[in-house]
Amino acid sequence: QVQLLESGGGLVQAGGSLRLCCAGSVGTLSSYVMGWFRQAPGKEREFVAAISRLGGTTYYVDSVKGRFTISRDNAKNTVFLQMNSLKPEDTAVYYCAADRTTSPQGMGGKGSMEYWGKGTLVTVSS
């Protein structure tokens, strides 16, 4: 059993930065490939980034490459998403996900995850 709690969302101007955190309040995240997804108003949830269990492999959707960085600290049971050069189209609810059955690349094409957080809202103003 894993419980995920996201934090760090908020309102930021275009070009700004935010750092999202996903903390495992119950369970150990080191056994899981971890990822971030987002859902904009009126749109389907989409994959953003994923990271392997030890952090050596990462994978991103093309639209965030070079701007977002996913990382993890297994000692702190936490995963991060550093978001720079934010754009209005990055506005969405961001969800943390954990899954033992996929790779970081596979998480991008796998719709269902073992565990989801409840999300944190990121709003980027123009």
N, C-alpha and C positions, 0 to 999 in steps of 0.2 A: 504494500500500500504506500502510495506517495501522494503528498499534498504539495501543491505548488502555489506560491503567492508572488504575484508580480507587483512591482512598485517602480516609481521613477517617471511615470507619465506626467503630462502637463501641457501648458500652452507655451509655444515658442514661436518666434518670428522666423520666417524663411531665412535660411543661411545659418541658423543657430544649431545648437547641439543639445542632446539629451542622452542620459545613460539609464537604460532600463535594467532592473535587477529581477531575477527569479530565484526565490529562496525555497529550498525544500524544508517545509516545516515538519513534515513527517516523512520518514524514509531517507535513504541514502541515494543521492543522485549520481554517484560515480559509476553505477552499473548501467546507466542509461545514456543513449544518444539524446542530446538535448537540442531543442529547436525553438525558433520564434516564428510565429505566424501573425498575420494581421487581417482585419476585416474593416474595410471602409464602408461608410453608410451606403446602403443599397447595393452592395457588391458581395460576392462570395469571399469566404476566407481564403487567403493565399499564403503560400510559404514565403518566408523571408530569409532565414539563415539557420544552419545547423552546425553542431560541433560533435566530434567523436568523444568517447568516454574519457580519454586522457588529454583531449584538447589538441591533438596533433593534426587533425584534419578538420577543415571547415568547408562549408559550401554555402553559396549565396544565390539568390535570384539576381538576374542581370541588372534589374533596376536599382539595386542598392550597392552593387560592387564598387569598391573604392570610396564609399561613403559610410557604410556600416561595418562594424567589427563585432563578431561574437567571440566570447571568451568564457572561461569557467574557472572557478576556484573550488576544487573538490574538498579541500580542507574546510572551507566555509560553507560547503553544500549550496553553492550559488552559481548561477549563470548570468552573464551580462550581455547587453547589446548596446554598444556605443554607437550613437547615431549622430553623424556630422553632416554639415551642408544640407540640412533638412529642407524639404520642398513641401508646398501645400498638398501635393498628391501623396505624401507620406502620412497624411492625417488618417487615423484608423484606431481601432482598439487592437492592441498588441497582446497576443497570447503566448505563453510559454507552454511547451509540450515536452513530454518525456516518453521514450520508447526504447525497448530493449531488442526489438525484432528487425531493426532497419539500420542502414548506414546513413551518414550525413547526406550523401547524394540521394539515397533512397527516400529520405524523409520528404524531399521535395515533391515526390510523386505519390506519396502515401497519404491518403486523406484522413484515415483514422489513426489516432495515437492512443497509447495506453492511458496516459494521463494528460489532463489539460489544467491550466490555471484559469482564473476567472477573468483575467484581462486587465489592462491598464490603458487609459485613453491618452492618445497623443494627438494634439491639435497644432497644426502649423499654419500660422497666419501669413498672408501675402503682404 
